[in-house]
Amino acid sequence: MREVAVIGVGMTRFGVSQNTSIEMFSEAAMEAINESNLKPKDIEALFFGNVLGTHEEGQMGMAAYAAADIGIPNIPTTRFEGVCATASVAIRDAFMWVASGYCDVVLVGGTERASVMDTPYATRTFAMGSDSYYEGPAGITFPGVFAMLAHLYAHKYAIPLPKLKEQMAMVAIKNHQNGKLNPKAQFQATIRDLMEARIARASQRGQPVPTWADEMEFLRDIKVNPVIADPLQLYDCCPFSDGAAALVLASRDKARRLTDKPVLIAGVGQCSAGPLHNQKDFTRMKARILSAKQAYTQAGIEPQDVDLCELHDCFTIAEIVATECLGFFEFGQGSQAVEQGETRIGAKIAINPSGGLKAKGHPIGATGAAQACEVVNQLRGECGKRQVEGAKIGMTDTLGGDACTICNVILKRGW
């Protein structure tokens, strides 16, 4: 297999967009193509991720329409769907096409426009990512799944639930701090910023002024941080988001002629799991452990070699559990690692320096590509105030559904 490099990345700002899914993808794609010193005509294939386009915009066949929109209507296009892991699965397949020698240059990414759905409809469509035959009728939603995960984790490792809730709140505080430094994040405000804005607003309106001492006390207040699914509160949950992200992949020989800042895809992994009720221990997601092992083995590295990881923090407890399944911390130690600051930028391993799904946003068909874009920019040293200094190896981790699809990508600085 040939070595494969990422030679260009592009991403829209995440949040609420007035553009269609295809328009957002075109914006990200053209940014990636221009950064690659290529023209659209140089792209040989498109690997396109989208999950809910038929429900959001009543549109099928988006991959072909997206290619036409950027001026390459006759190339092969393929749409991927792996729930939240959609774009990561597309990246893995695109990587294999180039590594095999079948293509020299491909475009890969994803797009989603969730904001056009109202909250009840969005909740219903997102729930289709879990088992619709048994889990849906039982009332399972993703907040419910991860609330159960928090209870399981607390019970299994004998962590008092109030303490775990504090540690989960620390994940939210960290990721909002990182998101503030990311100009393309949906939430560019720290938890303290949000708290102080509420205090200022109450003062301006002549209302009783809250007296929160710090961010933790703010997050304990269920009036501003209501319970969504016990013990998860509002700020434990990622938002619905619109956005798109794209990457251009090329063979090493081609990349040498196009960029002086190459980032190589060193390893990939992908595994699946059955419905939630068939999984033995959701605190130790076997599919994630096996997928990560595939990626580590192909890259020839161990977890301790990874400098930063963009991982799937759809809920704050999800980040804690993922750090353990990926091997960064021992099982049962992930929550303590957060409390000790080991996942901050500049600490043991930087987790979600982009702000993660929690603050950067989570347009589900685009998330995996956005994670890869962040890692590429970090390895190039182009992330400004959120830069992980000296980063040489980065990893992405994307979880689809309730672990039905897991995909990991390991990237490293090029030659």
N, C-alpha and C positions, 0 to 999 in steps of 0.2 A: 504493500500500500504506500502511496505517496504521502508526503507531509502536506498538510493543508493549513493555509494562513487566512486570517481575517484581515482584509486590506481596507475595509471601509465600514463605518457604522453610522446609523442615523436614527433619530427618535423625535417624535413630537413631544410637546409638553403634555403630561398626563393631567386629566381633570374632566371638565365638561366641555365638549367641542360641538360646534355647529356644523362641522364638516362630516361628510359621510365616511364610512369605514374605508372605502376605496380611496377617497381623497386624502385621508390621514395616512394611509399606507404609502401613497405616492409621494407625499412630503418626506416621510422617513426614508423611502427607497432612493429618491433622488439625492438626498443628503449623503447616503452611504455610497452611491455610485460616484458622485462628484468627488467625495473624499478619496475614492479609489483611483482617481485619475483615469477613469474609464468613461465610456458613453453607454447609454442604454443598449445600443446595438451589440455591445460586447458581451452582454449577459446571455448565457446559453440555456438557462432553465430557471424557473421560479418555484420555490417551495413556500407555500403561503398558509399561515395559520389563522383560523377564525373559528369561533365556537358557536355563537348564537346569531349569526347574520340573518338567518331565515326568520327568527323571532324579532330581532331588533329592527331590521329594515326590510323584511320580506324579500331578501335577496339570496339566491343560490348562484353558483358559478362564479363566485367572487375572484378566484385566482386568475381566471382568464381575463376578466374585466380589469383587474388591477394591472396585469401585464400590458393590456392595450392602453391603459391610461398613462403609462410611462413610455409608450412608444415602441413596444416590442410585442405586437399582437400574435405573432406566429410561433413563439417558443413554447416548449412543453411546460405546462403549469399543473401543479398538484396542490389541492387543499388538504390540510391536516387538521385533525381534531383529536385532542387528548385531554379534554377538559382544561384545567389550568396549566397543564404541562404542554399544551398544544405547540407553542413556538419552539420549545426545547426539543420536542420530538422532530419537528421540521428541521432544526439545526443538525440534529444527529443524522438524519437521512441525507441532508445536503452534503454534510461532511463525507459520508460514505460514497456518494456519487463522485465527488472530486478525488477522494483518496483512491478510488478504484481506477481512475483514469478515464472514466466515461465522459466527464466534463472537466473543463479547465477553470471556468468562472461561473458561479451561480449566485443568485440573489435569494435570501431567505429571511423570513420575519413573520410578523403577525399584526393583527389589528382587531379592535373591538369597540363598539359604541353602545355601552350599556345604559347611558343616561336617557336615551329615548324611551326606555321602558319605565313605567312608574314602579314604586317600591314593591307592591304586592306581586306585580307581574315579573319583575326582575328576580324576586325571591323564589317564585315558582320555577322560572327557567333555570336559575342557578341550581336549584335542588335536583334538577334532572341529572346532575353530575354524580349523584349517589344512586343507589339501587332503587329504581322506580316501582319494582314489584313488591318489595317487602319493606324497605326503609321509608319510602315516601308515605305510604298509607299509615305507617306507625307514627307519623308526625316528625320524622327526622329532617332537620335542616342542618346546614353546615355550622352555624353557631351552636346548635345542639350537639353535633358530633364533637366539636372541639371543647365545649363545656364538659362533656363526659370525659374527654381526654384529660382535662385539668383535674377532675375528681379522681380519675384512675391514677394519675401521676402522683398526686398528693397522698393517696392511700398507699400506693406501692412503696414509696420512699419515705413514708412516715413524716411528711412535711405538713405542718398545720396549714389548713387552707388559707387563713388570713395571711400567713407568711408567704405562701405561694402567690397570692394575689398581689402582694407588695412587689415580689420579684417580677411578676408579669408586667406590673406598672412600670418597672424600670426598663423593660424592653421598649415600651411605648415611648418613654422619655428619651431614651437613646436614639431611637429611629426618627423621632421628630427633630431631634437636634441635627442628625445627619441630613434629613430632608430639607431643613432650612438652608443648607449649603448647596442644594441641588436645584439649579434654575429650571429644570424640567419636572420637578416633583409636583404632585397635586397639592400637598400641604407644605408650604414653605414657612412654617411657624413652629417654634418649640412649644411644648406643653406650658412652659412658663409664659410665653408670649400670649397663648390663648387665655391663660388664667388672668394675666394683667389686663388683657382687653376686656374681659368680663367685669373686672373691678372698675375700670375706667368708664365703661358703659353704664354701670349702675350709678356711679357718681354723677355722670352727666345728666342722667334722667331723674336725679333726686331720689333714687331708690335706696334701700338699705345696702350699705357697701359690705360685700363679703370680706371675711377676715382670714382667708386661707393663709397658713404660714409658709407653705411651699407647694411644689407640684404634687407631692404625694398626698397632702391633705386635700388638694383640689380634686385629685382623682378618686379619693374616697367618698366625695360628695355625690350621692346618687341623683341629686337635683340637676347637676351639670353632666354627670357621667352615669346615666341610668343603666340598670342591669338589662342585658340583652338575653342571655341564657346563663343562669347562675353557674359558675362564678364570673363569667365574662361580662364586662361592662362595655359601654360604647367605645371607649378609647383602647380597648383590647382588640378591636375589629378593624380590618382594612375596609376601604370604601369601595363602592361601585365607581368605575372609572371608564373614560374614553381615552384612546391613544393607540399609537402604532410605533413599531420599532423594526429595524431592518439591518442586515449585515450582508456584505459581499465576501464570499469565500473564493479563494483561488489556490491553485497548486503552488507549491513552493517555488518552482522555476518561474512561473508567471508572476508571482508576488515579488520576487527579487527585482523585477524590472519596473514595478509600479509603486513600491513604498519603501521608505527607509525606517519605518516603525512597525514591522510585522509582529503580529501576535499569532502564535500557532495553537491549533486545537490539538492538545496532547492526549486527551482521552475522553471517551464518552461511555455512558452507561444508561440502560433503560430496563425497567422491570415492571411487571404488573401484579396486581393483587385482586382477589375476588371481592365480593361485597363485604361490607363492614362486619356483618354477622359471621362471616367465615374466617376472619382474621383473628389469630390466637391472642395477640398482645399488641394493642394499638399504640402503646408507649414505646414499643420496639418494632417499628414497621419493617418487616422483613424485605419488602420490595425495595425500600429505600436503602437498606443496608447492602443488599445485593447489587443494586444499580451503582451505588458509590464504589463498591469493591471493583466492579468492572472498569469504571473510569480510572480508579487509582492504579489498577494493574496495567491497563493500557498505557497510562502516562508514566509508569515506573516510579511512582512516588508513594508516600504515606501521608495520612492526614496532617501530621505535624509539619509537612513541607508547604502547606497551603497558607498563603499570606492573607487572603481575604476571601470571603464567600458571600455571594448574593443568594440567599436562601428563602424558602417559601414561608414567610411570616404572615399568612392570611389572618391569623390570630396570634396574640403574644405567646400563648402556650405552644403554638406550633413552632416558633423559633427555638424555644428551649429544647423541645424534643428533637428537632432536626439536628441541632448541634451535637447531640449525643449519637444519633443514628449515623451521622457522617464521620464519627470518630474523633471529633475535636475535644470532647470531654467524656469522662466515664459516665455510664448510665446512672442517673440519679444525681449527677453533679452539675448539670446544665443550668439549673436555676440558681445555684450557688455561684457559678461562674459569672452570671449576669450581675448578681449582687456585688461581686468583687471587682466588677469593671473589666473583666477579661475579654469581653466582646466589643469593646470600644475601639475606635480608630487609634492606633498607636499602642494597643495592648497586645495580648497573646495572639488573637486572631480577630481581624476586623470583620464583624458580621453586619451585612447590609449597610455599607457606607453610603449607598444611594438614598437611604431612607426606607428601603424595603417596600414591600407591598403596603405596609402600614402607613407610610407617609408619602412615598413616591407615587403610590396608586397601583391599582390592579385591574387593567383592562385584560381580561383573562386570555384572549387569543394572542396578546402581545407580550405578556409578562416575561416569558422565558427569553425572548429576544432582547427585551430591555435589560434583563439581568446580564446577558452576555455583553451588551453594549457597555454597561458600567464596568465590567471586569476588563474589557479591552481598553477603555479609556484610563482605568487605573494602572494597568500594566504599561501604558504609554506615558504615564506621569502627567496626565492632562485633566486632573479633577480638582485643581485649585485647593480651596480650604478643606475639602474632605479627602484629600489625597492620602493614600496609605503609602508612606514613604518607603522606598526600596522594594516595593511589591514586584515579585518575579513570577509568582504562580497564583492564579485565582480560579475559583470554582463557582459553578451555578448549580442550584438544586431547585427543581420545580415539581410540585406535588399536584397531581390531577385527581379531582374527586376526593373520596376518602381513602386515598392511597391506591386507587385502581390503576393509575399510571404514574410512575416516577421516572424522571430523566435527569441525568447529571452531565455536565460538560466541564472539563478541566482545560484551562488555557494557560499558556506560558509565554514569556517574552521570546521573541524570535531571535534569529542569528545576530 
